[in-house]
Amino acid sequence: MGVNESQRKRSYEQRDISIGGVAVFAAGLVAALIVVHFFATATFRHLASQPSKYPPPSSLPTAREGFTGPRLLVNQDLDMEKLRASEDILLNNYDWVDRKNGIVRIPIDRAMELLAQQGTPP
């Protein structure tokens, strides 16, 4: 058969990967992690020992308590209905815009009729 006894006793492939290479890589990885750990610890201790060189922390957490800006829409359908109703009132009713200067708001349909009859100004 051409297979000698020593090759039959092996239960894994030995030609593709070197166990020694994997061990060296793992040892290097562990050593790098240890170095990074000590470097980061030393950096944090150094920065913590000199707080006066850095600006004070942000006041944002306390400033947001009195925030009165836009809020989350709880019922978007209802809000949209209210918006459309207010727009319909503006588009479909007569109203004074500026009573002193005689400026009025007219319904959009009537404005389109007038524009079609009179034409646009040059």
C-alpha positions as CSV (number, residue, x, y, z in Angstrom):
1,M,0.0,0.0,0.0
2,G,2.9,2.4,0.4
3,V,1.9,3.8,3.7
4,N,4.5,3.1,6.4
5,E,3.6,2.4,10.1
6,S,4.7,5.9,11.4
7,Q,2.2,7.6,9.1
8,R,-0.7,5.4,10.2
9,K,-0.1,6.3,13.9
10,R,-0.5,10.0,13.3
11,S,-4.1,11.2,13.8
12,Y,-3.7,14.7,12.4
13,E,-2.2,16.5,9.3
14,Q,1.3,17.6,10.0
15,R,2.2,19.3,6.7
16,D,-0.2,22.3,6.8
17,I,0.5,24.0,10.1
18,S,3.4,24.2,12.5
19,I,2.5,23.7,16.1
20,G,5.6,25.7,17.1
21,G,4.4,28.7,15.0
22,V,1.0,28.6,16.7
23,A,2.6,28.5,20.1
24,V,4.9,31.4,19.3
25,F,2.0,33.5,18.0
26,A,-0.1,32.7,21.1
27,A,2.8,33.7,23.4
28,G,3.4,36.9,21.5
29,L,-0.3,37.7,21.7
30,V,-0.4,37.2,25.4
31,A,2.8,39.3,25.8
32,A,1.3,42.1,23.8
33,L,-1.9,42.1,25.8
34,I,0.1,42.3,29.1
35,V,2.1,45.3,27.7
36,V,-1.1,47.1,26.6
37,H,-2.7,46.4,30.0
38,F,0.2,48.0,31.9
39,F,0.5,50.9,29.4
40,A,-3.2,51.7,29.7
41,T,-3.2,51.5,33.5
42,A,-0.2,53.8,33.7
43,T,-1.8,56.3,31.3
44,F,-5.1,56.4,33.4
45,R,-3.2,56.8,36.6
46,H,-1.1,59.7,35.1
47,L,-4.2,61.4,33.8
48,A,-6.1,61.0,37.1
49,S,-3.3,62.5,39.0
50,Q,-3.4,65.8,37.1
51,P,-7.1,66.9,36.8
52,S,-6.3,70.7,36.9
53,K,-4.9,70.6,33.3
54,Y,-8.2,69.5,31.8
55,P,-11.5,71.5,31.4
56,P,-14.3,71.0,33.8
57,P,-16.9,68.3,32.9
58,S,-19.9,69.3,30.8
59,S,-22.9,70.9,32.4
60,L,-25.2,69.1,29.9
61,P,-26.7,66.6,32.3
62,T,-28.0,69.3,34.6
63,A,-28.9,71.7,31.8
64,R,-31.3,69.2,30.2
65,E,-33.6,69.2,33.1
66,G,-35.2,72.5,32.1
67,F,-35.3,71.7,28.4
68,T,-38.6,72.9,26.8
69,G,-37.8,72.1,23.1
70,P,-39.6,69.8,20.8
71,R,-41.1,66.7,22.4
72,L,-41.7,63.2,21.1
73,L,-44.8,62.9,19.0
74,V,-47.1,60.5,21.0
75,N,-50.0,60.4,18.6
76,Q,-48.8,61.3,15.1
77,D,-52.1,60.6,13.4
78,L,-53.9,63.1,15.7
79,D,-51.2,65.7,15.3
80,M,-51.4,65.3,11.5
81,E,-55.1,65.7,11.5
82,K,-54.8,68.9,13.6
83,L,-52.2,70.3,11.2
84,R,-54.3,69.5,8.1
85,A,-57.4,71.1,9.8
86,S,-55.5,74.3,10.5
87,E,-54.2,74.4,6.9
88,D,-57.7,73.8,5.5
89,I,-59.0,76.7,7.6
90,L,-56.3,79.0,6.1
91,L,-56.8,77.7,2.5
92,N,-60.6,77.7,2.4
93,N,-61.8,80.7,4.4
94,Y,-61.7,84.5,4.2
95,D,-59.7,86.3,6.9
96,W,-57.8,89.6,7.4
97,V,-54.0,89.4,7.2
98,D,-53.4,93.1,7.6
99,R,-56.6,95.2,8.2
100,K,-54.7,98.6,8.1
101,N,-53.3,97.9,4.6
102,G,-56.4,96.1,3.3
103,I,-54.7,92.7,2.9
104,V,-57.1,89.8,3.1
105,R,-56.8,86.0,2.8
106,I,-59.2,84.5,0.3
107,P,-60.0,80.8,-0.3
108,I,-57.5,79.1,-2.7
109,D,-60.3,78.1,-5.2
110,R,-61.5,81.8,-5.4
111,A,-57.9,83.0,-5.8
112,M,-57.4,80.6,-8.7
113,E,-60.6,81.8,-10.4
114,L,-59.5,85.4,-10.1
115,L,-56.1,84.6,-11.4
116,A,-57.6,82.8,-14.4
117,Q,-59.9,85.7,-15.2
118,Q,-57.4,88.5,-14.7
119,G,-54.2,86.8,-15.7
120,T,-50.8,87.3,-14.0
121,P,-49.3,90.7,-13.8
122,P,-46.5,91.4,-16.2
